[in-house]
């Protein structure tokens, strides 16, 4: 469109650009039909333009259309940028509330640690602490250090492997009584590693046991476990058969139980009333974790950035993670699981090799060859192939005492 002369109102004379623009007519066109001004041929009486001439809006209408389009695009840009900024602030705010654990990894030279395998997924060590105290030791609500020598042992150890494409997950429980070499301390039960050397020694012990490089660590104590369960409104757990109480162990009636934090804690900590002892207890812990995961998935939390931020805020109050896990890493980790479904997650115990005694201690032994095959599959992100080739007898079923 050519600008009008302010005095005469006639189109100003200027060179016609050779290129085309989204808002300019084609070369040689103006606001007045050529030929109409000099008495030439007129448009057909039916209102159709001559052959080869496109129909054009009046100049004023084109200017208004342009302004509306520009304002609309500007408004959309402001909304998108503002929304992304608010989302980033929310994610950063909640992720920053998660307490970090310094020095959570082994100080051993790289040559003495398992080599990381590129493109092989992510390996996390999940640790539940028996702090034997009502004072929180993990999360932003902690009033005491997460580790003091001899103050707490790890009651729960789980190795969580996430496939590189985040399409599947494998969670392997390591029984607390597993008899293992602990660097600098000789052989002992696995749960002693945390008591003697905190997160770093626990991580080193698990790496040495499995040959798997641990990427990240998350720790929660029983106070945090209870609070997290209450924060999500409790979970429903089905007990397949009635279990009588033994000593201080609680009796459980067959059926579905809605468990708040206190009840859930009794459920996951019990072992004396169970036929498989510590092995059955790890299955209960996995069963609870599966129920908690299903509740979070069913609520749509992982597919909603705003709800995901709230979940990170809740987790941050009770869970501590290693200081290598940045805010961005934490949010991307949670967001990357949004397409995961319950059937994509496998729960199992480390391959069981039998019970034994060492001195006066009752211990758990791992089955060397099956365990080595499992660790190799996890190390190279081939768990799907592993489960196709092996009858995973320790995979968690739906019938959990």
VEXMAR-136702 format. One record per atom (N, C-alpha, C, O): x, y, z. Coordinates in steps of 0.1 Angstrom, whole numbers, plus 2048, in hexadecimal, padded with zeros to 3 digits. Layout:
VEXMAR-136702
XYZ;...
END
This chain:
VEXMAR-136702
8087F4800;800800800;80980C800;81280D808;8068167F7;80E8227F7;80882D800;7FC82E801;811834807;80C83F810;80584A808;80984C7FD;7FC85180E;7F585C808;7FC86980B;80286A816;7FC872802;801880804;7F888780E;7EC88780C;7FE88D818;7F6894823;7EE89F81D;7E38A2823;7F38A7813;7EC8B380E;7E18AF804;7D58B3806;7E48A77FA;7DB8A47EF;7D28987F1;7C88977EB;7D788F7FA;7CF8827FC;7D28787F1;7CD86D7F1;7DA87D7E6;7DD8747DB;7E986B7DF;7F186E7E8;7EA85F7D9;7F58567DC;80285D7D9;8048637CF;80C85C7E3;8198627E1;82185A7D6;81F84D7D5;8298617CE;83085A7C4;83D8557CA;84585C7D0;8408487C8;84C8427CD;84F8367C4;8468307BE;85C8327C4;85F8267BC;85881A7C1;8568187CD;8548117B8;84D8057BC;8577FA7BF;8607F77B7;8577F47CB;8607EA7CF;85F7DE7C6;8547DA7C1;86A7D77C3;86A7CC7BA;8667BF7C1;8617B67BB;8677BE7CF;8647B27D6;8557B37DA;84E7BC7D8;8517A77E0;8437A67E5;8437A77F4;84C7A27FB;8387AC7FA;8377AD809;8297A780C;8207A8804;8287A2819;81B79D81D;8117A981E;8057A681D;8157B581F;80C7C0821;80C7CA816;8067D5817;8137C880B;8147D17FF;80E7CA7F3;80F7BE7F2;8077D27EA;8027CC7DE;80D7C87D5;8197CC7D7;80A7C17CA;8157BC7C1;81A7C97B9;8147D37B9;8267C77B3;82D7D27AD;8247D87A2;81D7D179A;8237E67A2;81B7ED798;80D7F079D;8067F7796;8087EB7A8;7FB7ED7AD;7FA7F97B6;8047FC7BD;7EF8007B6;7ED80B7BF;7DF80A7C5;7D88017C2;7DB8147CD;7CE8147D3;7C38187C9;7B78167CC;7C781C7BD;7BD8207B2;7BE8167A7;7CA8147A3;7B48117A2;7B4808797;7BB80F78B;7B6819786;7C5809785;7CB80E778;7C080D76D;7B980376C;7C0818766;7B681875B;7AA82075F;7A4826756;7A681F76C;79A826770;79C834771;79383C76D;7A8839774;7AB847776;7AC84E768;7A985A767;7B084775E;7B284E751;7A784A747;7A984C73B;79C84674C;790843744;79183673C;789834733;79A82E740;79C821739;79081873C;78681C741;79380B73A;78880173C;78480074A;78D801753;7777FE74D;7727FD75A;7707EE75E;76F7E6755;76F7EB76B;76C7DE76F;75F7D976A;7567E1768;75D7CC768;7507C7764;7457CB76D;7487CE779;7397CC768;72E7D1770;72A7C777B;7247CC785;72E7BB77B;72B7B2786;7347B3792;7327AB79B;73D7BC792;7467BF79D;7527B679D;75B7B87A6;7547AD794;7607A5794;76C7AD78E;76A7B5785;7787AC793;7847B378E;7877AE780;7847A377D;78F7B7778;7937B276B;79C7A676C;7A27A3777;79D79E761;7A5792761;7B4796765;7B97A075F;7BA78F76E;7C8791772;7C979B77D;7D479D782;7BE7A2781;7BF7AC78C;7BA7A6799;7AE7A3799;7C17A57A4;7BC7A07B1;7B37AA7B7;7B57B67B6;7A97A57BE;7A07AE7C6;7A87B47D2;7AF7AC7D8;7A77C07D5;7AE7C67E0;7A57CD7EA;79B7D37E6;7A97CD7F7;7A27D5801;7A67E3800;7B07E77FA;79D7EC805;7A17FA805;7AD7FC80E;7AF7F4817;7B580780C;7C1809814;7BE80A823;7C680482B;7B4811827;7B1813835;7AE80583C;7B3803847;7A77FD835;7A47F083A;7B07E783C;7B27E0845;7B97E8832;7C67E1833;7CE7E583E;7D47DD845;7CE7F2841;7D67F784C;7D07F285A;7D87EE863;7C37F285B;7BC7ED867;7BF7DE869;7C27D9874;7BF7D785E;7C17C885E;7D07C6863;7D27BD86B;7D97CE85E;7E77CC862;7E97CF871;7F07C8878;7E27DA876;7E47DD884;7DE7D288D;7E47CF897;7D27CD889;7CC7C3891;7D57B6891;7D77B089C;7DB7B3886;7E37A7885;7F07A988E;7F47A0896;7F67B588D;8027B7895;7FF7B78A4;8067B28AC;7F47BD8A8;7F07BD8B6;7ED7AF8BB;7F07AC8C7;7E67A78B3;7E379A8B7;7F07928B9;7F178A8C3;7F97938AF;80678B8B1;80D7908BD;8147888C4;80D79D8BF;8147A28CB;80E79D8D8;8167998E1;80179D8D8;7FA7988E5;7FD7898E7;8007858F2;7FD7818DC;8007738DD;80F7718E2;8127688EA;8187798DD;8267788E0;82877B8EF;82F7748F6;8217858F4;821789902;81C77E90B;82277A915;811778907;80B76D90E;81476190F;81675A919;81A75D903;823751903;83075490B;83374B913;83675F909;842762911;83F763920;84775E928;83476A923;83076B931;82D75D937;83175B943;826755930;823747935;82F73F937;831738941;83974092D;84573892F;84D73E93B;853736942;84D74B93C;854750948;84F74C955;85674995E;84174C956;83B748962;83E739965;840735970;83D73195A;84072295C;84E720960;851718969;85872895A;86672695E;86872A96D;86F724974;861735971;86273A97F;85D730988;86372D993;85172A985;84B72098D;85471498F;85670F99A;85970F983;862703984;86E70698C;8736FE994;87471298A;881715991;87E7179A0;8867139A8;87271D9A3;86F71F9B1;86E7119B9;87470F9C3;8667089B3;8636FC9BA;8706F39BA;8736EC9C4;8776F39AF;8836EA9AE;88E6EF9B8;8956E89BD;88E6FD9BA;8987029C3;8956FF9D2;89E6FF9DA;8886FB9D4;8856F79E2;8896E99E6;8896E69F2;88E6E19DC;8926D49DF;8A06D59E5;8A96DB9DF;8A26CF9F1;8AF6CF9F8;8B96C79F1;8B76BC9ED;8C56CD9EF;8D06C69E9;8DA6C09F3;8DC6C59FE;8DF6B49EF;8E96AD9F8;8F76AF9F2;8FA6AB9E7;9006B69F9;90E6B79F4;9166AB9F6;9136A39FF;9206A99ED;92969E9EF;9226909EF;9256889F8;91868E9E6;9106829E7;9166779DE;91166B9DE;9216799D8;92766F9CF;93566B9D4;93C6739DB;93A65F9CF;94765A9D4;9526649D0;95266B9C6;95C6649D9;96866C9D6;9736639CF;97E6689CC;9706569CD;97964D9C7;97D6529B9;9746599B2;9896509B4;98D6549A6;98364F99C;97D64499E;982655991;979651986;97D643981;97463B97D;98A640981;98E63397D;989627986;98861C982;98562B992;98062199C;97162099C;96B6199A4;96A628993;95C628993;957623986;95E62397C;94A61E985;945619978;94462496E;941630972;948621962;94862C958;93962E953;932625951;93563B952;92863E94D;92763993E;93063B937;91B63493A;91963092D;91063A926;90463B929;91564191C;90D64B915;90064590F;90063A909;8F564D910;8E964990A;8E263D910;8DA63590A;8E663A91D;8E162E924;8D663192E;8D4629937;8D063D92E;8C6640937;8CB646944;8D764B944;8C364694E;8C764D95B;8C5643966;8BB63C967;8CF643970;8CE63A97B;8CE643988;8D764B98B;8C3641990;8C264899D;8C163E9A8;8BC6339A7;8C86429B3;8C763A9BF;8BE6419C9;8C064C9CD;8B36399CD;8A963E9D6;8AB6389E4;8AC62C9E5;8AC6419EE;8B063C9FB;8A5641A05;8A264DA06;8A0637A0D;89763BA18;89E639A25;8A462EA28;89E643A2E;8A6643A3A;89D63FA46;892644A47;8A3637A4F;89D634A5C;8A563DA66;8AE638A6C;8A1649A67;8A8653A70;8A5651A7F;8AC656A87;89A64AA82;896647A8F;895654A97;89A656AA3;88F65EA91;88E66BA97;881672A91;87E670A86;87B67AA9A;86F682A95;87468FA8E;86B697A8A;881691A8E;88669EA87;88969BA79;891692A76;8836A2A6F;8856A0A61;8946A1A5E;89B6ABA62;899698A55;8A7699A51;8A869BA42;8B369EA3D;89D69AA3A;89E69CA2C;8936A6A28;88A6A9A2F;8956ACA1C;88C6B6A17;88F6C4A1C;8976C6A25;8876CEA17;8886DBA1C;8846DDA2A;8886E7A31;87C6D4A30;8786D5A3E;8826CFA47;87F6CEA53;88D6CAA42;8976C4A4B;89C6CDA56;89F6D8A54;89D6C7A62;8A26CEA6E;8AF6C8A72;8B56CDA7C;8B36BEA6B;8C06B7A6F;8C76B2A62;8C06B1A58;8D46B0A63;8DB6ABA57;8D569EA52;8D1696A5A;8D669CA45;8D168FA3F;8DA683A43;8D6678A43;8E6687A47;8EF67CA4B;8F8680A56;8FF68BA56;8F9678A61;90367AA6B;90866BA6E;900662A6F;91466AA70;91A65DA72;913655A7D;91265AA88;90E649A79;907641A83;8F9645A86;8F263EA8E;8F4650A81;8E7655A85;8DB64EA7E;8D064DA83;8DE649A72;8D3643A6A;8D8639A60;8E363BA5B;8D162EA5E;8D4625A54;8C9626A49;8BE62BA4B;8CD622A3D;8C4622A32;8BB616A33;8C060AA32;8AE618A35;8A560DA36;8A0608A28;89C5FCA27;8A1610A1E;89C60DA11;8A6612A07;8AB61DA07;8AA6099FD;8B360D9F2;8AD6089E5;8AA5FC9E4;8AA6119DC;8A560D9CF;8AD6139C4;8B061F9C4;8B060B9BA;8B76109AE;8AC6129A3;8A660999F;8AB61E99F;8A1622994;8A8625987;8B062E987;8A561D97D;8AA620970;8A0625966;89561F965;8A2630960;899636956;8A0635949;8AB639947;89862F93F;89E62D932;8A163A92C;89C64492F;8AA63A922;8AF64691C;8A364E915;8A465A916;89A647910;88E64E90A;883650913;87865590F;88564C920;87A64E92A;86E646928;86364A92C;86F63C920;86363491D;861628927;856622927;86A62692F;86961B939;87261E945;87B626944;86F618950;87661995D;87760C964;86E604963;88260996A;8845FD972;889601980;893608981;8825FC98A;8855FF998;8895F299F;8815E99A0;8965F29A4;89B5E59AA;89E5E89B9;8A55F19BC;8975E19C2;8995E29D0;8A65DA9D4;8A75CF9D0;8AE5E09DC;8BA5DA9E2;8B75D89F0;8B75E19F8;8B45CB9F5;8B15C9A03;8BB5CFA0C;8C75CEA09;8B75D4A17;8C05DBA21;8CA5D1A27;8D55D5A2A;8C65C4A27;8CF5BAA2D;8D95B4A23;8DF5AAA27;8D95B9A17;8E25B3A0D;8F05B4A11;8F55BFA16;8F75A9A11;9055A8A16;90F5ACA0A;90F5A6A00;9165B7A0D;91E5BEA02;92B5C3A08;92C5C5A14;9355C49FF;9415CBA04;93E5DAA04;9395E09FB;9425E1A0F;9415EFA11;94F5F5A11;9575F2A1A;9525FEA08;960603A07;965609A15;95E611A1B;970604A19;976609A25;971602A32;976605A3D;9675F9A31;9615F3A3C;9605E4A3B;95A5DEA45;9645DEA31;9625CFA2F;9545CCA2B;94D5D4A26;9505C0A2E;9425BBA2A;9385BEA35;93C5BDA41;92D5C2A31;9225C5A3B;9155C6A34;9145C4A27;90A5C8A3B;8FD5CAA35;8FD5D8A2E;9035E1A32;8F65D8A23;8F65E3A1A;8F25F0A21;8F75FBA1F;8E85EFA2A;8E35FBA31;8ED602A3A;8EB60DA3F;8F85FBA3D;902601A46;90A60BA3F;910614A45;90A60BA31;913614A2A;90E623A2D;91762BA2E;902625A2D;8FD633A30;901637A3E;904643A40;8FF62EA47;902632A55;911635A57;91563FA5E;91A62EA50;928630A51;92E63CA49;937643A4D;92863EA3D;92E648A34;924651A2D;928658A24;917650A30;90E659A2A;90B656A1B;90E64BA17;905660A14;90265DA06;90D6599FD;90C6519F4;91965F9FF;92465C9F6;92864D9F8;92B6469ED;929648A04;92D63AA06;922631A01;9256269FB;915634A03;90A62C9FE;90B62B9EF;9096219E9;90D6379E8;90E6379DA;91962F9D5;9186279CB;9256309DB;9306289D7;92E6199D9;9326119D0;9286159E4;9256079E6;91C6019DC;91E5F69D7;9116099D8;9086049CE;90F6039C0;90C5FA9B8;91760D9BD;91E60D9B0;9276019AF;9285FA9A5;92E5FE9BA;9375F39BA;9305E59B9;9355DC9B3;9245E59C0;91C5D99BF;9175D69B1;9165CA9AD;9125E09AA;90B5DE99E;9135E1991;9105DD986;91E5E9993;9255EE987;91E5F897F;9215FB974;9145FE985;90B60997F;90F616984;910618991;91162097C;91462D980;907634985;8FE63597D;907639991;8FC640996;8FC64F992;906656994;8F265398B;8F1661986;8EC66B991;8F1676992;8E2666998;8DC66F9A2;8D76689AE;8D565B9AE;8D566F9B9;8D16699C6;8C66719CC;8C667D9CC;8BC66A9D2;8B16709D9;8AF6699E6;8AF65D9E7;8AD6719F1;8AD66B9FE;8A0671A05;89D67DA04;899668A0C;88D66CA14;88D664A21;890658A21;88A66BA2C;889664A39;87A660A3B;871664A33;877659A46;86A654A48;860660A4B;85465FA48;86566AA51;85D676A53;85867CA46;84D67FA44;86267CA3D;85E682A30;855678A28;84C67DA21;85766BA29;84E662A23;83F663A28;836663A20;83E665A35;831667A3B;82A674A36;81F674A32;83267FA35;82D68CA31;82968BA22;81F691A1E;832685A1A;82F684A0B;82267CA09;81A680A00;820672A10;81366AA0E;807672A12;7FD672A0B;80867AA1D;7FD682A21;7FB68DA17;7EF691A14;806692A11;80469EA08;7FD69A9FB;7F66A29F5;7FD68D9F7;7F66899EB;7E86839EE;7E167E9E6;7E56849FB;7D767F9FF;7D7671A03;7CC66BA03;7E266AA05;7E265CA08;7E16549FB;7DF6599F0;7E46479FD;7E363D9F1;7DB6319F5;7D962EA01;7D662A9EB;7CE61E9ED;7D76129EA;7DD6119E0;7D76099F4;7DF5FD9F3;7D65F19F5;7CF5F19FF;7D75E79ED;7CF5DB9EE;7D75D09F5;7E25CC9EF;7D35CBA00;7D95C0A07;7D25B3A02;7C65B2A05;7D85AA9FB;7D159F9F5;7CB5949FF;7C158E9FC;7D1593A0B;7CD589A15;7CF58FA23;7D8597A25;7C758AA2C;7C958FA3A;7D658AA3F;7DA57EA3E;7DD593A46;7EA590A4C;7E9593A5B;7E659EA5F;7EC589A63;7EB58AA71;7F7592A76;802591A71;7F5599A81;8005A0A88;809597A8F;80558DA95;81659AA8E;820592A95;82859CA9E;82F5A5A98;82859AAAB;82F5A3AB4;8295B1AB2;81D5B3AB4;8325BAAAF;82E5C8AAD;8295CBA9F;8245D6A9C;8295C1A96;8255C2A88;8165C3A88;80F5BCA8F;8115CCA80;8025CFA7F;7FC5C4A76;8025BFA6D;7EF5C0A7A;7E75B7A72;7E05BFA67;7DD5CBA69;7DF5B9A5B;7D85BFA50;7CD5B6A4B;7CF5ABA48;7C15BCA4A;7B65B5A44;7B75B5A35;7BB5BFA2F;7B25ABA2F;7B25AAA20;7A95B5A1B;79E5B8A20;7AD5BCA10;7A55C6A0A;7AD5D2A07;7B95D3A09;7A65DDA02;7AD5E99FE;7AD5F3A0A;7A25F5A10;7B85F8A0D;7BA602A18;7BE60FA13;7C8610A0B;7B861AA17;7BC627A14;7C662BA1F;7C262CA2B;7D362DA1C;7DD630A26;7E263EA26;7E6644A1C;7E1644A32;7E8651A33;7F664FA36;7FB643A36;7FE659A39;80C658A3B;81064EA46;819646A44;80964FA52;80D647A5D;80A638A5A;812630A5D;7FE636A54;7FB628A51;804622A46;809617A47;80762AA3C;810626A31;81E622A37;825619A32;82262AA41;830628A46;83061AA4D;83A613A4D;825617A54;824609A5B;8255FEA50;82B5F4A52;81E601A45;81D5F7A3A;82B5F4A34;82F5E9A32;8325FFA31;83F5FDA29;84B5F9A33;8555F4A2E;8495FBA40;8555F8A48;8545EAA4E;85E5E5A53;8485E4A4E;8465D7A54;84E5CCA4D;84E5CBA40;8545C3A54;85A5B7A4E;8585AAA57;85859FA52;8565ACA64;8565A0A6D;849598A6B;84958CA6D;83E59EA66;832596A64;831591A56;82758BA53;83B592A4E;83B58EA40;843581A3E;84E580A44;83E578A36;84556BA34;85356DA2E;85C565A31;855577A25;862579A1F;86A583A26;875586A21;866588A32;86E591A39;87159EA31;8695A4A2C;87E5A1A30;8835ADA2A;8805ADA1B;87D5B8A16;87F5A2A15;87C5A1A06;86D5A5A04;86A5AC9FB;8655A1A0D;8575A5A0B;8555B3A0F;84C5BAA0A;85D5B8A18;85C5C7A1B;8605CFA0F;8595D9A0D;86A5CBA08;86E5D39FC;8625D39F2;8605DD9EB;85B5C79F1;8505C79E8;8455D09EC;83E5D79E4;8435D19F9;8395DB9FE;83D5E99FB;8345F19F7;8495EC9FC;84E5FA9F9;84C5FD9EA;8486089E7;84F5F39E2;84C5F59D3;83E5F69D0;83A5FE9C8;8355EE9D7;8275EF9D5;8215FC9D9;8196029D2;8276029E4;82260F9E8;82761A9DE;81F6229DA;8336199D9;8396229D0;8316229C3;82E62C9BC;82D6169BF;8246149B3;81761B9B4;8126229AB;8116199C0;80461F9C3;80562F9C3;7FC6369BE;8106349C9;8126429C9;8146479BB;80F6529B7;81C6409B3;81E6449A5;81164499D;80F64E995;80963A99F;7FC63A998;7F364699B;7EC64B993;7F36499A8;7EB6559AC;7F06629A6;7E866A9A1;7FD6649A5;80267099F;7FF670990;7FB67A98B;800664989;7FE66497B;7EF666978;7EB66D96F;7E6660980;7D866297E;7D3670980;7C967497A;7DA677988;7D668598B;7DB68F97F;7D769A980;7E268A976;7E769296B;7F269B96F;7F56A5967;7F969997A;8036A297F;80F6A3976;8146AE973;813697970;81F697968;81D69E95A;8276A1953;81169F956;80E6A6949;80A6B494A;8086BB940;80A6B9956;8076C8958;8136CF95F;8166CC96A;8196D8957;8256DF95D;8226E696A;82A6E5973;8166EB96C;8126F2979;8116E8984;8166EA98F;80A6DD982;8096D398C;8166CC98F;8196C899A;81E6CB984;82B6C5986;8346CD990;83B6C8998;8336DB98E;83A6E4997;8356E29A5;83D6E29AF;8286E09A7;8236DE9B5;8286D19BB;82B6D09C6;8296C69B2;82E6B99B7;83D6BB9BB;8416B59C5;8456C29B3;8536C59B7;8546CC9C4;85C6C99CC;84A6D59C6;84A6DC9D3;8476D39DF;84E6D49E9;83E6CA9DD;83B6C09E7;8466B79EA;84A6B49F5;84C6B29DF;8586A99E0;8646B09E7;86B6AA9EF;8656BD9E3;8706C59E9;86F6C69F8;87A6C99FE;8636C59FE;8626C7A0C;8676BBA14;86A6BBA1F;8686AFA0D;86B6A3A14;87769BA0E;87C692A15;87B69EA02;8866969FC;89269F9FA;8916AB9F7;89E6999FB;8AB6A09F8;8B16989EC;8B068C9EB;8B86A09E3;8BE69A9D8;8CD69F9D7;8D06A89DE;8D56989CF;8E369C9CE;8E46AA9C7;8DB6AE9C0;8EF6B19CA;8F06BF9C5;8F56BF9B7;8F76CA9B1;8F66B49B0;8F96B49A2;8EB6B599A;8EC6B898E;8E06B39A0;8D36B399A;8CE6C299A;8C96C69A4;8D06C998F;8CC6D798E;8BD6D898D;8B66CF98C;8B86E598F;8AA6E898E;8A56E3980;89A6DD97F;8AC6E6976;8A86E3968;8A86D3967;89E6CE961;8B26CD96C;8B26BE96B;8A66B8973;8A06AF96E;8A36BE97E;8986B8986;88B6BA97F;8836B097F;8886C5979;87C6C7972;87B6BF965;8716B9962;8866BE95E;8866B6952;8856A7955;87F6A094D;88A6A3960;889695964;87A692967;875688962;87369A96E;865698971;85D699965;854691962;85F6A395D;8586A5950;85A69A946;85169793F;866695946;86968A93D;86167D940;861674937;85B67C94C;85467094F;84567194C;83D668950;84167C946;83367F944;82C67493C;81F67293D;83366D933;82C66392A;82D655930;82864C92A;83465493B;836647941;829642947;82164994D;826635946;81A62F94B;81E624955;82961F955;81461F95D;817615967;81D609961;826602967;818605955;81D5F994F;82C5FA949;8325F0946;830607949;83E609944;84860894F;85460A94D;84460695C;84D606967;84D5F896D;8435F2970;8595F296E;85A5E5974;8615E6982;86B5EE984;85B5DF98C;8605DF999;8655D199C;85F5C7999;8715D09A2;8765C39A6;8815C49B1;8865CF9B3;8835B99B7;88E5B79C1;89B5B39B9;89A5AD9AE;8A65B79BE;8B35B29B9;8B25A39B9;8AD59D9C3;8B859C9AF;8B758D9AF;8BC5879BC;8C75899C1;8B357F9C2;8B55799D0;8BD56D9CF;8BA5639C7;8C756C9D7;8D05609D7;8CE5589E4;8D554D9E5;8C655C9ED;8C45549FA;8C755CA06;8CD567A06;8C2557A11;8C555CA1E;8D2555A24;8D554AA20;8D955CA2C;8E5557A32;8E855DA40;8E1567A43;8F2559A47;8F655FA53;905563A52;90D55BA4C;90856EA57;916573A57;919577A66;914581A6A;92056EA6D;922570A7B;91456EA82;90E563A80;90F578A89;902577A8F;8F757EA87;8EC580A8B;8FB582A7B;8F158AA72;8EA582A68;8F157AA61;8DD584A66;8D657EA5B;8D7587A4F;8D4593A51;8DB582A44;8DE58BA39;8D7585A2C;8D357AA2C;8D758EA22;8D158AA15;8DD589A0B;8E5592A0A;8DD57FA03;8E757D9F8;8E157F9EB;8D557B9E9;8E85859E2;8E35879D4;8E757B9CB;8F25759CE;8DF5789C1;8E356D9B8;8ED5739AE;8E957C9A6;8F956F9AE;9045769A7;901578998;901583992;8FE56C991;8FD56D982;8F057597E;8F157D976;8E4571984;8D9579980;8DA588983;8D559197B;8E058B98E;8E3599992;8EC5A0988;8E95AB984;8F6599984;90059F97A;8F95A296D;8FC5AC966;8F0599969;8E859B95C;8DF5A795D;8DE5AF953;8D95A9968;8D05B496A;8D85C196A;8D45CB964;8E35C1972;8EB5CD972;8F05D1964;8F15DD961;8F45C795D;8F95C994F;8EE5D0946;8F15D993E;8E25CB948;8D65D0940;8D45DE944;8D15E793B;8D45E1951;8D25EF955;8DD5F8950;8DA60394B;8E95F4951;8F55FC94E;8F460093F;8F960B93C;8EF5F7937;8EE5FA928;8E15FE923;8DE5FE917;8D760092C;8CA604928;8C35FA920;8BD5FD915;8C45ED924;8BE5E291D;8B45DA926;8B35CE925;8AD5E192E;8A45DB938;8995D4930;8945C9934;8945DA926;8885D491E;88D5C6919;8855BD91A;8995C6913;89E5B990E;8A05AF919;89D5A3918;8A55B4925;8A75AB930;89A5A4935;89A598937;88F5AC936;8835A693A;87C59D930;874595933;88059F923;87B596919;88258991A;87C57E917;88F58991D;89757D91D;89757592A;89A56992B;89357C935;893575942;885575949;87D57E947;88356B94F;87656A957;879571964;87F56C96E;87557E965;878586971;86F58297C;86558997F;873577984;86B57398F;86957C99A;86057C9A2;87358699B;87258F9A6;86A59C9A2;8695A59AA;86559C996;85D5A8992;8505A999A;84A59F99C;84D5B599F;8425B79A8;8355B49A0;8325B9996;82D5AC9A7;81F5A99A1;8155B19A9;8185BA9B0;8095AD9A7;7FE5B49AD;7FA5AE9BB;7F35B49C3;7FF5A29BD;7FC59B9CA;80759D9D4;8115959D4;8065A89DC;8115AC9E5;80B5AB9F3;8025B39F6;8115A39FC;80D5A2A0A;80F5AFA11;80B5B0A1D;
END
